[in-house]
Amino acid sequence: MFDYTGRVVVITGASSGLGKQMADAYSDQGADMVIMARRLEKLEELAKNIEKKGVKCLPIRCDVTDVESVNAAAVEAFEEMGKIDVLVNCAGSAANAGVLDMTDEEWDFTIETDMSSVFYVTRAFGKYMKDANYGRIINISSMYGLVGNTAIDTVAYHTSKGGVVNFTRAVAAELAKYNVTCNCICPGYFETELTSETLNTDEFTAYMKMTVPLGRYGNAGELNAGAIFLGSEEASYVTGAILPIDGGYTCV
């Protein structure tokens, strides 16, 4: 099961963190990779390591908030690889503030980066899946897209990630007739470049231990199994699913 030999997997936000981890995981399963992010030098370094496994890896510099950049990346990926089997929307960032203090600029930045970008990328790459009558789309949201929190004020992040959750359901319903599935992973507390400063404090660690039933942060690689499953041929009857991988945060 879960053999990706001959499949082409596209991942945004692949230069670091969860995106990089998933790129390694898919390529371990035999997938040819298209890795996208703004930092081309990091992508090129990752591509060299991935190609040592005997698979192809195409690094593409792409700003997922720029429609022209996204559309050009989709064309380049298709022309180079010949098809798009799996798309993972992982790129994101956020400006943290509460509803009473957040500026318009912070709000717009977060919504554009975490929600609008998912639409831009899905539209650009989904057209190739429609034409092929095959595809797997996986959106990386957050457990904060399902619930609120009392640890940190981040209203735009909650809003954008909640939008990604229901965007997933809408796309799943719309594209099912083209044999394209769309599912969503909602990660819990994983340490990445974007989160390490927040997570590695005594105060937040104490909060985590009180709210996460498993009592710890997610380890590198613990998101990969969900991504491998949802992108696989074996998951052909799974669409519109929202999968928290959060140590139990959203079950209590």
C-alpha positions as a Markdown table, in Angstrom:
| # | Residue | x | y | z |
|---|---|---|---|---|
| 1 | Met | 0.0 | 0.0 | 0.0 |
| 2 | Phe | 0.9 | 3.7 | -0.4 |
| 3 | Asp | 3.3 | 3.2 | -3.3 |
| 4 | Tyr | 3.7 | 6.6 | -5.0 |
| 5 | Thr | 6.0 | 5.4 | -7.8 |
| 6 | Gly | 5.2 | 7.4 | -10.9 |
| 7 | Arg | 3.0 | 9.9 | -9.1 |
| 8 | Val | 3.8 | 13.7 | -9.1 |
| 9 | Val | 3.3 | 15.5 | -5.8 |
| 10 | Val | 3.3 | 19.3 | -5.5 |
| 11 | Ile | 3.9 | 20.9 | -2.1 |
| 12 | Thr | 3.8 | 24.6 | -1.4 |
| 13 | Gly | 5.7 | 26.0 | 1.6 |
| 14 | Ala | 8.2 | 23.2 | 1.1 |
| 15 | Ser | 11.4 | 25.1 | 2.1 |
| 16 | Ser | 11.0 | 24.4 | 5.8 |
| 17 | Gly | 8.8 | 23.0 | 8.6 |
| 18 | Leu | 5.9 | 20.7 | 7.8 |
| 19 | Gly | 6.1 | 21.2 | 4.1 |
| 20 | Lys | 9.7 | 20.0 | 4.0 |
| 21 | Gln | 8.9 | 17.1 | 6.2 |
| 22 | Met | 6.1 | 16.0 | 3.9 |
| 23 | Ala | 8.3 | 16.4 | 0.8 |
| 24 | Asp | 10.8 | 14.0 | 2.3 |
| 25 | Ala | 8.0 | 11.6 | 3.2 |
| 26 | Tyr | 6.3 | 11.5 | -0.2 |
| 27 | Ser | 9.7 | 11.1 | -2.0 |
| 28 | Asp | 10.5 | 8.2 | 0.4 |
| 29 | Gln | 7.3 | 6.5 | -1.0 |
| 30 | Gly | 8.7 | 6.9 | -4.5 |
| 31 | Ala | 6.9 | 10.1 | -5.6 |
| 32 | Asp | 8.4 | 12.6 | -8.0 |
| 33 | Met | 8.2 | 16.0 | -6.4 |
| 34 | Val | 7.5 | 19.6 | -7.2 |
| 35 | Ile | 8.5 | 21.8 | -4.3 |
| 36 | Met | 7.5 | 25.4 | -4.1 |
| 37 | Ala | 8.3 | 28.3 | -1.8 |
| 38 | Arg | 9.8 | 31.8 | -1.9 |
| 39 | Arg | 13.3 | 30.8 | -0.8 |
| 40 | Leu | 14.7 | 29.1 | -3.9 |
| 41 | Glu | 18.1 | 28.3 | -2.4 |
| 42 | Lys | 16.5 | 26.2 | 0.4 |
| 43 | Leu | 14.4 | 24.4 | -2.2 |
| 44 | Glu | 17.4 | 23.6 | -4.4 |
| 45 | Glu | 19.2 | 22.2 | -1.4 |
| 46 | Leu | 16.2 | 20.0 | -0.5 |
| 47 | Ala | 15.8 | 18.9 | -4.2 |
| 48 | Lys | 19.4 | 17.6 | -4.2 |
| 49 | Asn | 18.7 | 15.5 | -1.2 |
| 50 | Ile | 15.4 | 14.2 | -2.6 |
| 51 | Glu | 16.9 | 13.3 | -6.0 |
| 52 | Lys | 19.5 | 11.1 | -4.2 |
| 53 | Lys | 16.5 | 8.7 | -3.6 |
| 54 | Gly | 16.2 | 8.1 | -7.4 |
| 55 | Val | 13.2 | 10.3 | -8.0 |
| 56 | Lys | 12.7 | 13.6 | -9.8 |
| 57 | Cys | 12.4 | 16.9 | -7.9 |
| 58 | Leu | 11.6 | 20.3 | -9.4 |
| 59 | Pro | 12.1 | 23.3 | -7.2 |
| 60 | Ile | 10.1 | 26.4 | -8.2 |
| 61 | Arg | 10.3 | 29.8 | -6.6 |
| 62 | Cys | 6.7 | 30.9 | -6.0 |
| 63 | Asp | 4.9 | 33.5 | -3.9 |
| 64 | Val | 1.5 | 31.9 | -3.2 |
| 65 | Thr | -0.1 | 35.3 | -2.6 |
| 66 | Asp | 0.8 | 36.5 | -6.1 |
| 67 | Val | -1.6 | 35.1 | -8.7 |
| 68 | Glu | 0.8 | 35.5 | -11.6 |
| 69 | Ser | 3.5 | 33.7 | -9.7 |
| 70 | Val | 1.2 | 30.8 | -8.9 |
| 71 | Asn | -0.1 | 30.5 | -12.4 |
| 72 | Ala | 3.4 | 30.5 | -13.8 |
| 73 | Ala | 4.5 | 27.8 | -11.3 |
| 74 | Ala | 1.6 | 25.6 | -12.3 |
| 75 | Val | 2.5 | 25.8 | -16.0 |
| 76 | Glu | 6.1 | 25.1 | -15.3 |
| 77 | Ala | 5.3 | 22.1 | -13.1 |
| 78 | Phe | 3.0 | 20.6 | -15.7 |
| 79 | Glu | 5.3 | 21.2 | -18.6 |
| 80 | Glu | 8.2 | 19.6 | -16.7 |
| 81 | Met | 6.4 | 16.7 | -15.1 |
| 82 | Gly | 3.5 | 16.1 | -17.5 |
| 83 | Lys | 0.9 | 15.7 | -14.9 |
| 84 | Ile | -0.2 | 16.7 | -11.4 |
| 85 | Asp | -1.4 | 13.9 | -9.1 |
| 86 | Val | -1.3 | 15.3 | -5.6 |
| 87 | Leu | -1.4 | 18.9 | -4.4 |
| 88 | Val | -0.5 | 19.9 | -0.8 |
| 89 | Asn | -1.3 | 23.4 | 0.2 |
| 90 | Cys | 1.0 | 24.0 | 3.1 |
| 91 | Ala | 2.4 | 27.5 | 2.7 |
| 92 | Gly | 1.3 | 30.0 | 5.3 |
| 93 | Ser | 2.1 | 32.7 | 7.8 |
| 94 | Ala | 0.3 | 34.9 | 10.2 |
| 95 | Ala | 0.3 | 38.2 | 12.1 |
| 96 | Asn | -0.9 | 37.6 | 15.6 |
| 97 | Ala | -3.3 | 40.0 | 17.4 |
| 98 | Gly | -6.7 | 40.0 | 18.9 |
| 99 | Val | -9.9 | 41.4 | 17.4 |
| 100 | Leu | -9.7 | 44.7 | 19.3 |
| 101 | Asp | -6.1 | 45.4 | 18.4 |
| 102 | Met | -5.5 | 43.9 | 15.0 |
| 103 | Thr | -4.7 | 46.4 | 12.2 |
| 104 | Asp | -6.2 | 46.2 | 8.7 |
| 105 | Glu | -2.8 | 45.4 | 7.3 |
| 106 | Glu | -2.2 | 42.5 | 9.7 |
| 107 | Trp | -5.7 | 41.1 | 8.9 |
| 108 | Asp | -5.2 | 41.4 | 5.2 |
| 109 | Phe | -1.7 | 39.8 | 5.3 |
| 110 | Thr | -3.0 | 36.8 | 7.2 |
| 111 | Ile | -6.1 | 36.2 | 5.2 |
| 112 | Glu | -4.2 | 36.6 | 1.9 |
| 113 | Thr | -1.3 | 34.3 | 3.0 |
| 114 | Asp | -3.3 | 31.6 | 4.8 |
| 115 | Met | -6.6 | 31.5 | 2.9 |
| 116 | Ser | -6.6 | 33.3 | -0.4 |
| 117 | Ser | -3.4 | 31.6 | -1.4 |
| 118 | Val | -5.0 | 28.2 | -1.0 |
| 119 | Phe | -7.7 | 29.3 | -3.5 |
| 120 | Tyr | -5.1 | 30.6 | -6.0 |
| 121 | Val | -3.0 | 27.4 | -5.9 |
| 122 | Thr | -5.9 | 25.0 | -6.0 |
| 123 | Arg | -7.5 | 26.9 | -9.0 |
| 124 | Ala | -4.2 | 26.8 | -10.9 |
| 125 | Phe | -3.3 | 23.2 | -10.3 |
| 126 | Gly | -6.8 | 21.8 | -10.1 |
| 127 | Lys | -7.4 | 22.5 | -13.8 |
| 128 | Tyr | -4.8 | 19.9 | -14.7 |
| 129 | Met | -6.4 | 17.4 | -12.3 |
| 130 | Lys | -9.8 | 18.0 | -13.9 |
| 131 | Asp | -8.4 | 17.4 | -17.4 |
| 132 | Ala | -6.7 | 14.1 | -16.2 |
| 133 | Asn | -9.8 | 13.0 | -14.3 |
| 134 | Tyr | -7.7 | 12.3 | -11.3 |
| 135 | Gly | -6.3 | 14.2 | -8.4 |
| 136 | Arg | -5.7 | 14.5 | -4.6 |
| 137 | Ile | -5.8 | 17.9 | -3.0 |
| 138 | Ile | -4.7 | 18.2 | 0.6 |
| 139 | Asn | -5.1 | 21.5 | 2.5 |
| 140 | Ile | -3.1 | 22.1 | 5.6 |
| 141 | Ser | -5.3 | 24.1 | 8.0 |
| 142 | Ser | -4.9 | 24.1 | 11.8 |
| 143 | Met | -6.7 | 22.9 | 14.9 |
| 144 | Tyr | -7.2 | 26.6 | 15.4 |
| 145 | Gly | -9.5 | 26.4 | 12.3 |
| 146 | Leu | -11.8 | 24.2 | 14.3 |
| 147 | Val | -11.8 | 25.9 | 17.8 |
| 148 | Gly | -10.8 | 29.1 | 19.6 |
| 149 | Asn | -8.0 | 29.3 | 22.1 |
| 150 | Thr | -7.1 | 31.2 | 25.3 |
| 151 | Ala | -3.3 | 31.0 | 25.0 |
| 152 | Ile | -2.7 | 33.7 | 22.3 |
| 153 | Asp | -4.8 | 36.3 | 20.5 |
| 154 | Thr | -4.7 | 35.4 | 16.8 |
| 155 | Val | -8.1 | 36.2 | 15.4 |
| 156 | Ala | -7.2 | 36.4 | 11.7 |
| 157 | Tyr | -5.3 | 33.1 | 11.9 |
| 158 | His | -8.4 | 31.4 | 13.4 |
| 159 | Thr | -10.5 | 33.0 | 10.6 |
| 160 | Ser | -8.3 | 32.0 | 7.7 |
| 161 | Lys | -7.8 | 28.4 | 8.9 |
| 162 | Gly | -11.5 | 28.0 | 9.5 |
| 163 | Gly | -12.0 | 29.3 | 5.9 |
| 164 | Val | -9.6 | 26.6 | 4.6 |
| 165 | Val | -11.6 | 23.9 | 6.4 |
| 166 | Asn | -14.9 | 24.8 | 4.7 |
| 167 | Phe | -13.1 | 25.6 | 1.4 |
| 168 | Thr | -12.0 | 22.0 | 1.5 |
| 169 | Arg | -15.6 | 20.8 | 1.8 |
| 170 | Ala | -16.7 | 23.0 | -1.0 |
| 171 | Val | -14.0 | 21.9 | -3.3 |
| 172 | Ala | -14.5 | 18.2 | -2.4 |
| 173 | Ala | -18.2 | 18.5 | -3.4 |
| 174 | Glu | -17.4 | 20.5 | -6.6 |
| 175 | Leu | -14.6 | 18.4 | -8.0 |
| 176 | Ala | -15.8 | 14.9 | -7.1 |
| 177 | Lys | -17.3 | 14.5 | -10.5 |
| 178 | Tyr | -13.8 | 14.8 | -12.0 |
| 179 | Asn | -12.4 | 12.0 | -9.7 |
| 180 | Val | -10.6 | 14.7 | -7.7 |
| 181 | Thr | -10.7 | 14.4 | -3.9 |
| 182 | Cys | -10.0 | 17.3 | -1.5 |
| 183 | Asn | -9.3 | 16.7 | 2.2 |
| 184 | Cys | -7.9 | 18.8 | 5.1 |
| 185 | Ile | -5.3 | 18.2 | 7.8 |
| 186 | Cys | -5.5 | 20.3 | 11.0 |
| 187 | Pro | -2.2 | 20.1 | 12.8 |
| 188 | Gly | -1.8 | 20.8 | 16.4 |
| 189 | Tyr | 1.3 | 22.2 | 18.1 |
| 190 | Phe | 4.3 | 21.3 | 15.9 |
| 191 | Glu | 7.6 | 23.1 | 16.3 |
| 192 | Thr | 8.6 | 24.9 | 13.0 |
| 193 | Glu | 10.5 | 28.1 | 12.1 |
| 194 | Leu | 7.2 | 30.0 | 12.6 |
| 195 | Thr | 6.2 | 28.5 | 15.9 |
| 196 | Ser | 9.4 | 27.7 | 17.8 |
| 197 | Glu | 9.6 | 31.1 | 19.5 |
| 198 | Thr | 6.1 | 30.8 | 20.9 |
| 199 | Leu | 6.2 | 27.1 | 21.8 |
| 200 | Asn | 9.6 | 27.1 | 23.6 |
| 201 | Thr | 8.5 | 29.1 | 26.6 |
| 202 | Asp | 7.6 | 27.8 | 30.0 |
| 203 | Glu | 4.2 | 29.5 | 29.9 |
| 204 | Phe | 3.1 | 28.0 | 26.6 |
| 205 | Thr | 4.5 | 24.6 | 27.5 |
| 206 | Ala | 2.4 | 24.6 | 30.7 |
| 207 | Tyr | -0.7 | 25.6 | 28.7 |
| 208 | Met | 0.0 | 22.7 | 26.2 |
| 209 | Lys | 0.3 | 20.2 | 29.0 |
| 210 | Met | -3.1 | 21.2 | 30.3 |
| 211 | Thr | -4.9 | 21.2 | 27.0 |
| 212 | Val | -3.3 | 18.5 | 24.9 |
| 213 | Pro | -4.3 | 15.0 | 26.1 |
| 214 | Leu | -1.1 | 13.4 | 24.9 |
| 215 | Gly | 0.8 | 16.0 | 26.9 |
| 216 | Arg | 3.4 | 17.0 | 24.4 |
| 217 | Tyr | 4.1 | 18.9 | 21.1 |
| 218 | Gly | 4.0 | 17.0 | 17.8 |
| 219 | Asn | 7.3 | 15.6 | 16.7 |
| 220 | Ala | 8.8 | 16.1 | 13.2 |
| 221 | Gly | 7.3 | 13.5 | 10.9 |
| 222 | Glu | 4.1 | 12.8 | 12.9 |
| 223 | Leu | 2.0 | 14.7 | 10.3 |
| 224 | Asn | 3.4 | 12.6 | 7.4 |
| 225 | Ala | 1.3 | 9.5 | 7.8 |
| 226 | Gly | -1.9 | 11.5 | 7.4 |
| 227 | Ala | -0.6 | 13.2 | 4.3 |
| 228 | Ile | 0.6 | 10.0 | 2.8 |
| 229 | Phe | -2.8 | 8.4 | 3.4 |
| 230 | Leu | -4.9 | 11.2 | 2.0 |
| 231 | Gly | -2.8 | 11.6 | -1.1 |
| 232 | Ser | -2.8 | 7.9 | -1.9 |
| 233 | Glu | -4.7 | 5.8 | -4.4 |
| 234 | Glu | -6.0 | 3.8 | -1.5 |
| 235 | Ala | -7.9 | 6.9 | -0.1 |
| 236 | Ser | -10.0 | 7.1 | -3.3 |
| 237 | Tyr | -13.3 | 7.1 | -1.4 |
| 238 | Val | -12.2 | 9.8 | 1.2 |
| 239 | Thr | -13.1 | 13.3 | 0.3 |
| 240 | Gly | -14.2 | 16.3 | 2.3 |
| 241 | Ala | -12.6 | 14.8 | 5.4 |
| 242 | Ile | -11.2 | 17.1 | 8.1 |
| 243 | Leu | -8.4 | 15.3 | 10.0 |
| 244 | Pro | -7.0 | 16.8 | 13.2 |
| 245 | Ile | -3.5 | 15.6 | 14.0 |
| 246 | Asp | -3.2 | 17.5 | 17.3 |
| 247 | Gly | -2.5 | 15.1 | 20.2 |
| 248 | Gly | -6.2 | 15.3 | 21.1 |
| 249 | Tyr | -6.5 | 19.0 | 21.6 |
| 250 | Thr | -9.8 | 19.3 | 19.7 |
| 251 | Cys | -11.4 | 16.2 | 21.4 |
| 252 | Val | -11.8 | 17.9 | 24.8 |
